[in-house]
Amino acid sequence: MDNQYPPVAPSLEFTLRLARAQATLVRRLDQVLGGYHGISFGDFMLLHYLSRAPGGRLRRVDLAERQGLTASGVTRTLLPLEKIGLVERQQDPRDARVAYAAITPTGRELLENAVVVAEQISRDLLRSCPPAQLGEMSAALGLIAGMNASNS
C-alpha cells in the first residue's frame, strides 16, 4: 500500500522532531530534578539564568525573554521560589519602577547541586548524538531562539 500523504518539508520535520525532543527532555529533567532537589526544569533554568547574570539578578522582563515566557509567567514561576528562599525581589535604588529577581545564596547552592544532576541527565539523553555535532546543533537552536552568548 502506497503512502497517500504528501512528503513533509524538512523544516516541518525538524520542527516536529524538535518539539518531541523538547518534551522528552523537559519530562525527564522535571522528574529527576524534582526527585532530587524539589524543583522543576523551568525553575532550574530560571536559577541558571539568574546565576549567570551580572550581580546574580535580572529584570523580570529580561528573565521572561530568556525563558521564552511572558512577564506574568515569570512572576508566577518566581513566587514559589521566593517563598522557599531561592530568589528574592530587589528594587532598583535609582528607579522604583524597576524590580529585579535575584538568586539568593540558598538558591545558588541548590543550583550548584542541581547542575550535577542536570548535566548527567543531559549526557544520558544525548549519548547517541555524536559530540562533534552538539556544538552545531546548539548553535542552530540558538539561532531559532534568538540567543547569543549573553543570554544563553
N, C-alpha and C positions, 0 to 999 in steps of 0.2 A: 504494500500500500504506500503510495507516494504521499509525502507531506504536503498538505494543501495550504499551508501558511507561507506567506512571503518571508524571505530571509530577513533577519534582524540586522539593522545597521550596526556597524562596530561600535559607534558611540553609545547607542542604546544598550547594546550587550554589555559594554563596560559599566554603564550606569547601573544596570540591574545587578550585575555581579558585585559592584561596589556597595550597593545598598544591602545586599545579603551578607557580604563580608563584614560590614559595619555592624549589622545586627548581631552577628555571631560574636564579634569582638566585644561589644558592649555587654552582651548577656554573660559571657564568660568572666569578664573583668568585674562586672557588678557582683556576680556570685562569689568570686574569690575575695575581692576587696571587702565586701560586706561581711563575709565569714570571718576574716582575719582582723579587720580594722573597723568595721561598722560604718563604712562609707560606700557610696556608690561610685561608679567610674566618673560620673558627672561631678561629684564632689571632689574626687581626686584631680580631675582636670582643673577645676577652679582653684584648688590649693596649689597646683603646679604653676598655673599662670601667675598667681599672686607671688609665689616664692621667687619667680624669675624676674619680676618687675622691680624697678628701682625703689628701694626702701620697703620692699615687700608689700606694696599697695598699688591699687589701680582704681581709677574712677569706675563706677558701676557700668557706665556706658562703654568703656573700653573693655571691661571684663565680658560684657554681653557680646561685643563684637568678636572677641577671641573664642568664645564658646559657641557662637552661632545662635545665640538666644536673644530674646527681647529684654529690655531693661527690667520689665516686670518679672520675666522668667528668672533672671539673675537674682532679683530681690527674693523671690520665693525659694530659690536654692540657698541663698545666704542665711535666711532666718534660722533654720535648724542648726547650721554650723556656728552661728553667733551664740545660740543658746548653749551649745556644748563647749564653747570657748576656743574653737579652731580659727575663727576670724572675728574681727571687730570692725565697727564703724569708726571712721575718723573724719573729722571736719577739716576743711582747708582753712588754716588760720587767716588767710588773706581774702577768702571769698566764702561766706557762709552758705552760699547756694550749692557749693561743690562738696560732695561726700565721697569718701573713699572706702573701699573694702580693703582690709589689711590682714595678712596672716599673722597669727599670734605665735609665740614660742611653742605652745602646745600643738598648734596646727603644723608648724614646721617639723616638730619631732614626729608627729604621726605621719606626715608626708614622707620623711626620710625612711621610715619603716615600710610604708606602703609602696614606695618606689621599688624596693627589692622584689616584692611580690608582683607588681605590675610588669617589671622587666622580665621576670621568669615566665609569666603567662604570655607576654608578648613573644618571647623567644619560642615558646612551645607552639603557639598558634602560627608562627611564621617559619617553623622548622623546615617546611618543604620549599620555601622560597629561596632561590639562590641569593646568597649575601650580596653579590655584585649588583643585583637588580634592586635591592632595597633602597639605595640612595636615589636611583632614577624614579622609582615608584613614589617615594616620599616627595620628591621634587614635583612630580606630576600632580599629586594630591594637593600639595601646597598651592600650585597654580589654580586649581579648581576652587580651593577655599580662600584664595586671595591672601595667602600667608606669605610672610617673609621672615627673616631671622629674628626680627624684633618682636614679632607677635606669635611665635610658634611655641 
